[in-house]
């Protein structure tokens, strides 16, 4: 969605920061987040792009596409939001600057340190909680949230954690509440653009995918999983193995019965006429059409390369 097409009431709420505050966020990223990556990572092309993306790139993408999409289904201003897996806080800022009352949860202490510094830099009041998403129904027992958002987080859980957190968060929502998943790679997609940068990698059984990771073109990925220790296998799973509609059926209800209020599809992200024309003849569109023919009862949003879904509990 081009910047000029962002609704004026959303654009008016965007906050800017000066260079000094931007440097404070960068220091926090280097000290608390990227310190866990291999030595020299930030000196690589991938690492420099990653740092820039964590500084401003993700926030700009959220403002351009995700926030208008969410706000179009239910206004963010004055709504209570539980953000599960807030990471380093780009999406947290994008939600909070629109007037949402955000409770942001993450299990990683370093990411929360960066998210806290980021929100302070932007002058935003956010409640942060360090906890595992599997316990949200008991952790927030008696609390009301208009929306629960899993933002680029489900794919970083083990299968057991994912199913447990999906069940718990679905259970805690009242009727009419919105359950949202954003920017989560689809296990059914033929190419893994999120983690391994390999074709068909998300289709492989975990053990085979672990062994085949050494064939990845991604420098900070192919060297990391040579010895199949339990610690390495767990780290591998948390890098991201994708999610599909099957977890939704197991944790919520039959997928055909889910009330999908909206999905952000590859063809509806504010593209211009030329890009839409190219999409009509693309392999991606043909692949989605194939999946829809195979499983016509499944909502089209479950067939995109990344899952962006807003589901209303009824």
Buried (B, 14 or more C-beta within 10 A) or exposed (E): BEEEEBEEEBBEBBEEBEEEBBEBBBEBBEEBBBEEEEEEBBEBEEBEEBBEBBBEBBBBBBBBBBBBBBBEBBBBEEBBBBBBBBBBBBBBBBBBBBBBBBBBBBBBEBBBBBBBBBBBBBEBEBEBBEEBBBEBBEBBEEEEBBBBBBBBBBBBBBEEBBBBBBBBBBEBBEEEBBBBBBBBBBBBBBBBEBBBBBEEBBBBEEEEBBBBBEEBEBBBBBEBBEEEEEEBBEEBBEBBBBBBBEBBBEBBBEBEEBEBBBBBBBBBBBBEEEEEEEBEEBEBBEBBEEBBEEBEEBBBBBBBBBBBBBBBBE
